């Protein structure tokens, strides 16, 4: 991302990439959720095997894969 972009433009870019990540990888079993970090897209997974199915970056934005285990609503 361009270092001259203001924070609202960067946030909007990350929102766009997050939506694209969700769309692209939605069929991978074990994905628990997605979020936006500091210049990264957080991808929450249920186990380490899912990590192997994801690239390190997507649309030039780093993917931060976090093994949370299975997330269930209470």
Long-range contacts (C-beta under 8 A, 24 or more apart in sequence): 1-39, 1-60, 1-61, 10-39, 11-36, 13-61, 14-39, 14-41, 14-61, 17-41, 17-58, 17-59, 17-61, 20-58, 20-59, 21-58, 21-63, 24-58, 25-53, 25-54, 28-53, 28-54, 32-68, 32-70, 32-71, 33-68, 33-71, 37-64, 40-64, 42-66, 44-68, 44-71, 46-70, 46-71
